[in-house]
């Protein structure tokens, strides 16, 4: 059961303003919920269909801090931020922002990514390639937007997130800075780097020219066909596959 | 202006059934519309805001076959298949299915991709890498779904689409068949191929095991971190960047 006030509270969390105020975010869906419940994250609420709760009794027992609310499909739909709600929704504490920024390891810097699907996919890519830090400019979409959380498929658990002025941040970097642009050097002429920063720009405008100027390696994926550009998340994946060393680091 | 019947007709085209019946599809948004109007595609209708039509007068003149409908933002919103309609919408003839399947060149085969964003992004990737054929199993999302068209950003113009039973198709292939799986050989141990087929599976289930058995090269992108999998479109991009020769072919 959920009270009216609880329903209103959960619904408010689709907005960044209320996520910030309460310092929590929403994670939805069977697989993602199982991944979060299996972690040591602080789960505030579990809102689930009866079947789902019965099947995941053991997992739920690991979270005595959590209030469990069994609801009907129509109530789940009411509080869900997704178009097709899926068995379970969690309200989770946003972890404290890491104060230690990446030093001599890989990181990804995002300059104004707007699409939540792209952001979530990039978080998942970082996690796949063992990259543990993502830094984003202030105008980049919120790391904890429900669609970002959905697309990241639980990878939030293994990434440290930073919001920062990217110009100042790039100025202090002590590693090679790769910046994805249409007018750089071919990625096939570059070697993987043990530690580096990869800068990815806004879907339409690319990277701010002031930031490109700070990059040690403007880099391009050579085009063989007719498309004008590649999707930002796809570019991130391709560049990571060619620039992050194949061996775990 | 649009009549009630025209509004109903355009709205019906968000459904595959009606796209098939009328053999047309929807393309929306400023950039995509400009790309289609610049091509020799047969455009049935242009539905646009007055400003947009005025700015694109020259482009519109190239299409005497097309009926132009100037509408208000609220009418555009009414007929749009997108959450945020954007200045212009086209109704375009679906090109006749190519009878000649790819022979000694690159192609991508999709086994049950469900997400329209993934499908559109894969079409854009194929176009970027100069791959001209995409074959999809019958249960794959429609090539002409409005969200697919939007994510493909005009790349439909340079790709031939085929729906086919993939098993029979793979049996006749005379090129190496790369199949993306979590349990194949590392892509870093493989060489680019002048001609090949890349098989990509459903977002959750991957490629049908009967199809994997037909692949000459089950291939894996080695994981360095914690994510369980990569997004299907991102995997496609990474595999193309490593398996399609860097030189245009």
Interface residues (C-beta under 8 A of the other chain):
Chain A: X117 X121 X124 X125 X126 X127 X128 X129 X130 X131 X132 X151 X153 X154 X155 X157 X158 X186 X187 X188 X221 X222 X223 X224 X225 X226 X227 X228 X229 X230 X231 X233 X234 X235 X236 X237 X238 X241 X242 X244 X246 X247 X248 X249
Chain B: X117 X121 X124 X125 X126 X127 X128 X129 X130 X131 X132 X151 X153 X154 X155 X157 X158 X186 X187 X188 X221 X222 X223 X224 X225 X226 X227 X228 X229 X230 X231 X233 X234 X235 X236 X237 X238 X241 X242 X244 X246 X247 X248 X249
